[in-house]
Every structure is written in C-alpha cells, then in structure tokens.
Amino acid sequence: MPRLPGHVTSEGQRWFAELYRRQLAVDAAVGERDELARQALEHGLGIRGVAKALRIDKTTAQRRYGGRDAS
C-alpha cells in the first residue's frame, strides 16, 4: 500500500497550516521592512544607510529600493 503524501495526512495538514501561517507573517514583515526602507530614503537616509541598516550591499539596496545616490 503506497504511503500518502505528508500534506494530506491530518498531522501533515497541521504542519502545512502552521508553515503557511508563518510564511504569511514573514511576507508581511518583508513588506513592512521594504516600505520602511523606502520611507527612510524619501527622508534622506541615503542608499548607503539603508544598505548598512539592512546588512546588504549598496547594489542590492539600489535595485530593491531605487534610491537616488548609487555611489
């Protein structure tokens, strides 16, 4: 008898639901972080400051948030 996929068992469904709920929370937090980074740029923090605060390189910050000074 073949084994059922984990996500269709009752225990698997509970794990799936918990993972899904946590992923939604992560997605929401990422959206909030991105909005805050854009606001910081609008208020003059600069791409270097955003990059440093987020612990990413300037190029990544520029690509994600489109700041004015890319140097």
C-alpha positions in Angstrom: 0.0 0.0 0.0 1.6 3.3 -1.1 2.2 5.9 1.6 0.0 9.1 1.4 1.8 12.3 0.8 2.6 14.1 4.0 0.5 17.1 3.3 -2.8 15.1 3.0 -2.5 13.3 6.4 -4.1 15.0 9.4 -0.7 15.6 11.0 0.7 16.8 7.7 -2.2 19.2 7.3 -1.5 20.7 10.7 2.2 21.2 9.8 1.3 22.6 6.5 -1.2 25.1 8.0 1.5 26.2 10.6 4.2 26.7 7.9 1.7 28.5 5.7 0.7 30.8 8.5 4.3 31.6 9.4 5.2 32.3 5.8 2.3 34.8 5.6 3.8 36.5 8.6 7.2 36.6 7.0 5.8 38.0 3.8 4.0 40.7 5.7 7.2 41.6 7.7 9.2 41.8 4.4 6.6 44.2 3.0 6.7 46.4 6.1 10.6 46.4 6.0 10.6 47.4 2.3 8.1 50.2 3.0 10.2 51.5 5.9 13.3 51.4 3.7 11.5 53.4 1.0 10.3 55.9 3.6 13.9 56.2 5.0 15.2 57.0 1.5 12.4 59.6 1.0 13.5 61.3 4.2 17.2 61.5 3.3 18.8 58.4 4.8 20.5 57.5 1.5 21.1 54.2 -0.1 24.3 53.6 1.9 22.5 54.0 5.1 19.7 51.7 4.0 22.2 49.1 2.9 24.1 49.3 6.1 21.0 49.0 8.3 19.7 46.0 6.3 23.1 44.4 6.1 23.0 44.2 2.3 25.3 45.6 -0.3 24.6 49.0 -1.9 23.8 47.5 -5.3 21.1 45.2 -3.8 19.6 48.2 -1.9 19.6 50.3 -5.0 17.9 47.5 -7.0 15.3 46.8 -4.3 14.5 50.4 -3.2 15.7 52.6 -6.1 17.5 55.2 -4.1 18.9 58.4 -5.7 22.6 58.0 -5.0 24.0 54.7 -6.1 27.7 55.5 -5.3 
